[in-house]
């Protein structure tokens, strides 16, 4: 327990020597001799260079974190772009199929002509797919804005 407490003391407050004793079969550490069997342990001085590099280390870690975050953003953007491409391809396929509409299909829809039926079906397909495309594009724009903030 004394050992754990000694580890919590900041390095500047630690003495240059500590003592190790065995009390009731347990190794014990203290700043003062703790028994007849006390062994002195030399503690090296704090590495001032290491302490002064703490801010530099924090800056490096922040830079690494930013880099990792930007890589994640790039992956998310790529996923959204693939989704958009897939939706655009689906819409193009649906429009192609709609263009092969027959007069019988147009009559079943209650349209006046094949052109009206094609326009109606095309509008329905666009109403289903285009909002999803816009939503993905907004998410891409938001991610790009966030990435710009990280790079500054």
N, C-alpha and C positions, 0 to 999 in steps of 0.2 A: 504494500500500500504506500509506503514511503517512496518507493521507486516511482510509482505512478504520479505521485505529487511532485516529485523532482522533475519529471518530464513536462509538467504543466508550467513550470517556472520559466519565464523568458530567458534566453541564453545570456543576456547582459547581466541578469541577476544571479546566475549560477556561480558558485565559487570556483576557483581554479583547481580544487581538489575535492574529492568525495571519499567516503569511507564505506567499505563493505564489511558486514559482520554476519554471523549466523546466529539468529535468535530463534530458539525453539525449532531448530531444523530448517528454518526459512532464511534465504538470503535477504538481507536488509541493507538498504543504502541510506546514508545520512551525510550531512555536511560536517558533522562532528563525530569523533570516534564514538562508536556505539557499543563497544565491548572490548574485552581483553584481546580478542582475535581480530580486531579491526585492521583491514588492509587498506592502505591509501591508494586511491585511483586518481591518476592525473587526468584532468579534463583539458583538452586543447582549447586555445582561445577561439572565439567566434571568427569565422572566415568573413572578414569585412567585405571582400570582393563579392562573395556570394550574396551577402546582405544588400549591397548596393545594386546588384543585378536583379533584385526582386521586381522592380518596376519594369525593367526590360523584359523579364520573363512574363509578366502579366501582359505586356504589349504583344509579345509573340503569341501567347495563348489566345488573346483576343483576335489577333490576325488569323490564326489557324481556325478559330471558331467561325469567323466571318467567311473564310474560304470554304469551309465545310457547309455552312448555311447556303452560300451561293451555288455550290455544286448540287445541293438538294433542290434548290429553286430551279436550276437548269433541268434537272430530271423531271420535276413536276410540270414545267412548261412543255417539255417534250411529250409527256403523257397527254396533256390537254391538246397539243397540236395533233397528235395521232387520233384522238377522239374527234376533233373537228374534221380531219381528213376523212375519217370513216363515215361521219354523218353526211359530209358533202358527197361522198361516193354513193351512199345509200339514197340520198335525194336524187342524184343523177340517174340511178338505176330505176327509181320509182317513176321519174319523169319519162324515161324511155318506155317503160311499160305502159304508162298512161297514154302516150302518143299512139299506141296500137289499139286504142279503144274502137269498138265497133258501134254501128248505129244502134244495134239491139241493146248494148250496154248503156248507151246514152239515153235511149228511150226508158230503160228501167230506172235511171236516175231522175227522170222527169225533165231532162234538158231539151232545149229546142233544137240543138244540133250537136254533132260530134265535137266541134270546136268549143261550144259552151261547156260540155261535159268535161273535156280535157282541161279547160281553164279552171273549172270548179275543183276537180280532183288534184290538179297541180297546186292550187291555193291551199287545199287541205293538207297536202303533204308538206308544203312550206311552213304552214302554221304549226305543224307537229315538230318539225326539225329545226327551223331557224332560231327559235328561242333557246334551244339547247346550245346551238353554235354560239349565239351571242353571250350566253352565260359562261361558256368556256373561255371565250375571248376576253371577257371582263376579268376572269380569274387570272388569265395570262398577263393582262395589263397590270393587275394588282401585284402579281409576283415580280414583274419587271420593275415596277416602282420600288418595291421593297429591296430588290437586288441593287438598284441604284443607290438607295440609302446606305446599304451595307458597304458599298464600295467607296463611299466618301469618308 
